[in-house]
Amino acid sequence: MPLRRATPATPRTTLATRRTTLATRTTSLTGSPVAVMSDAPVIVARIVRPHGIRGGLLLQAETDHAEALFEAGRRLQLVDSDARALTLETARPHSGRWLVEVREVADRTAAEGLRGARLGVPRDELPDLPQGGYLLHDLIGMSVCEAGAAIGVIRDVYDQPGAPLLALEVGGRERLIPFQADLVVELDFEAGEVHMTLPAGLLDI
């Protein structure tokens, strides 16, 4: 879930490495994120497009720790493929994004085939979280509850200016709700539940 500090709003890229401390966001935090932690790679970047004719790639970072993670020799897993990984040869900031060269991509044609792909790393390669910190990635798979009743399961988290959006599966359809501090009552990681108070009619939009 960047590891940019998030408030409790990518296109469909998961802001998996964005983090926050709950103490300033909601009333209580129960349990540890480790209790519901997924083994899936934590997404740290999205390939925007090819760059140049030699297989360069332009990345949109999804982490506040890009400088630590985007270094020569780092292997980034293609999350939406058959477990392929890309090995960074070079990486440098470029107009708010990152230009990288990878060992496995030698020309623009190969690079074009990776447009839009998401890149992730194992959780244990991420910087340590502060006490009480968690990844937005940890919310995926948890249930959103209101007034003690489950509303739906979080299938993705989309980042945008303002507040992340939780993508819920409700009755087989996707519903988006803002992950805002004033709507969150409690995060219970042991139970796998996010307790919220939602504005009337929000799920009907």
LINWORA-V69357 format. One record per backbone hydrogen bond with DSSP energy under -0.5 kcal/mol. NH is the residue of the N-H (numbers start at 0). CO is the residue of the C=O. Records with the same first field share a line. If there is no record, write none. Layout:
BEGIN
NH=CO ; CO
END
This chain:
BEGIN
5=18
12=9
14=156
15=13
16=0 ; 61
17=0 ; 14
18=3
19=133
21=131
23=20
24=21
25=21
26=184
29=186
34=31
35=32
36=33
41=120
42=40
43=118
44=118
45=59
46=116
47=45 ; 57
48=57
50=55
55=50
56=99
57=48
58=56 ; 97
59=45
60=58
61=43
62=1
65=62
67=64
68=64
69=65
70=68
72=87
73=70
75=73 ; 85
76=119
77=83
78=76 ; 117
80=77
82=80
85=75
87=73 ; 85
88=100
89=100
91=98
93=96
96=93
97=58
98=91
99=56 ; 97
100=89
102=86
104=101
105=103
107=52
110=106
111=107
112=108
113=110
114=111
115=46
116=113
118=44
119=76
120=41
124=121
125=122
132=129
133=19
135=17
136=15
137=134
138=135
139=135 ; 136
140=153
141=138
142=191
143=151
144=142 ; 193
145=148
148=145
150=143
151=143
152=168
153=141
154=152 ; 166
155=166
157=164
158=12
162=160
163=6 ; 8
164=8 ; 157
165=176
166=155 ; 164
167=165 ; 174
168=152
169=167 ; 172
170=168
172=169
174=167
176=165
178=163
179=177
182=179
183=179
184=182 ; 194
185=194
186=27
187=185 ; 192
188=29 ; 186
189=29
191=187
192=187
193=142
194=185 ; 192
195=144 ; 193
196=182
197=195
201=198
203=200
204=201
END
